[in-house]
């Protein structure tokens, strides 16, 4: 049953990704339309993390992706995706709010506040922080090239 749910979520995520990536050049679409696409991608990112769906995340990040966590740890694309698949990592909530999108031709900076809750290595965690994601429009789709988070509150 859980496997069917994961498969359905993965398929739904892929369909949504395909429909929202589009093929138009970022600067030819309206700012509002591109901002909406990026907001959807950010929400899909969160959903993929909660479901530990590294395949969906793989479609969202560039080959040169770099992640900087609130504790200063950095990860390249391979390590980031590996961490998502880690069975000790069990997120159950990841939400974002106060999201702002700034577009610069084929580049976008998305920032906001996140709330994450779950367990890692059987230890509960709950974090509230700020995030900044840098996206580029390349090959007809938006790809995240860098993600950074800073902790506001750790429980």
Secondary structure, 3 states (H helix, E strand, C coil): CHHHHHHHHHHHHHHHHHHHHCCCCHHHCCHHHHHHHHHHHHHHHHHHHHCCCHHHHHCCEEEEEEEECCCCCEEEHHHHHHHHHCCCEEEEEEEEEEEEEEEECCEEEEEEEEEEEEEECCEEEEEEEEEEEEEEEECCEEEEEEEEEEEEEEC
